[in-house]
Amino acid sequence: MKFKFLHPRDEIIEIINRIYQNGMTTTSGGNLSILDEDGSIWITPKGVDKGTLKPEDIVRVLPDGSADGKYEPSSELPFHKAIYNARQDIKAIVHAHPPALVSFAITRKIPDTRIIPKASELCGTVGYAKYALPGSDKLGEVISGVFKQNNNTVLMENHGIVTVGNSLMHAFQRLESLDFCARLTLKANILGKVKVLTNEDIALSQRKISLDDFEFKNHSSKEKELRKNIISLIHRSYFQHLVTSMEGTFSARIQGDAFIITPWGMDRKYLSEEDLVLIDGSKKEDGKDPSRSVMLHREIYEKNPGINAIFIAHPPNIMAFGISGVKFDSRTIPESYLVLRDVPTLPYGLEFSKGENRNINIANIISDTVPIVICENDCIIVTGSSLVQGYDRLEVAEFSAKSIIASKSIGDVIPIGKYEITELEKAFNL
Ligand SMILES: [Zn+2]
């Protein structure tokens, strides 16, 4: 989907549907707007079901203040106007009440985006707006005052969240990333103390890619089949919250040094077969940008001939272990141990540096008996001999982590004992 040519009405509908389907707003809560070139504001209507909104329901508020549409504009129009007046660079606004962010708003605590490099890069520091009556000019004054201090995301005391951007997609990505941070923090705090990254740590994640453009003339039927299968899994993983719109890298080996990988900077929900990037040795498909983790994928394939699929993802439950430093123990149920084996947590940053520059090499740690590693404050790397095996491992890791976190409200986890583990290993030839 190309947002560049979408009418503001259609853009608002597309994004409100994503927010609603992601469980980040209720039928009545939240509102979105886009500032048009002529100064008009396109905004969601007042009191219409967010689950069934249509493009013709979107209201246009002209620069003279008059409204054009079937319904009245959102009652929060005053704060949208105040934000556009406060900052010329803001072209779109999203306001919602996602449950995890509301948890922060009602405990009056600001979520820290420095727990994950991408969230920090996308959202920056979160501003804080004191409570004021919904729909009032006072609320507009308070919120726009915080945006004037160059925040791009603002937590509203006892209310919700506002994010802004140079497009509606940009504002949505910030909302999604911040909601992810909030969910992650809530879960990690159940396990232990959350670790926050420094600015130097965050700068490490800005990797450079040194691959040459190359025009591949032939694409084998195996490659075409793998493209189709990766796309199907990446769409599935988006709906399962295993990846977000901008994060999550999947790759599959075609043969030898050749593999295909997800691109950098493209929305996971709309990816199609032709967006994937073919890599062969030190060459990449011309004109395309592979994921920034491409060199790590290449190294893992080089060192592990039995691995044919790699998934780098950020599911909130398993990542709660990754940001709290608490050891993830897969000996919960037989399936988890058999599928996941021992899952080490590696210190932050190893996944960004080149092999020759580090003492510990991820590609050497990963093996048949260690198919998964958690990279502290960043991601989980899951491998498999096939896409299906790897994807299953990713799901089992997230489900197991979810069970462990949820179990904290009823008692301590009692892992499967040593004798039973030996018995399992014998029975399943591990
Ligand atoms: Zn609200």
Residues whose N, C-alpha, C, O or C-beta is under 5 A from the ligand:
A	BS01	ZN	G30 G160
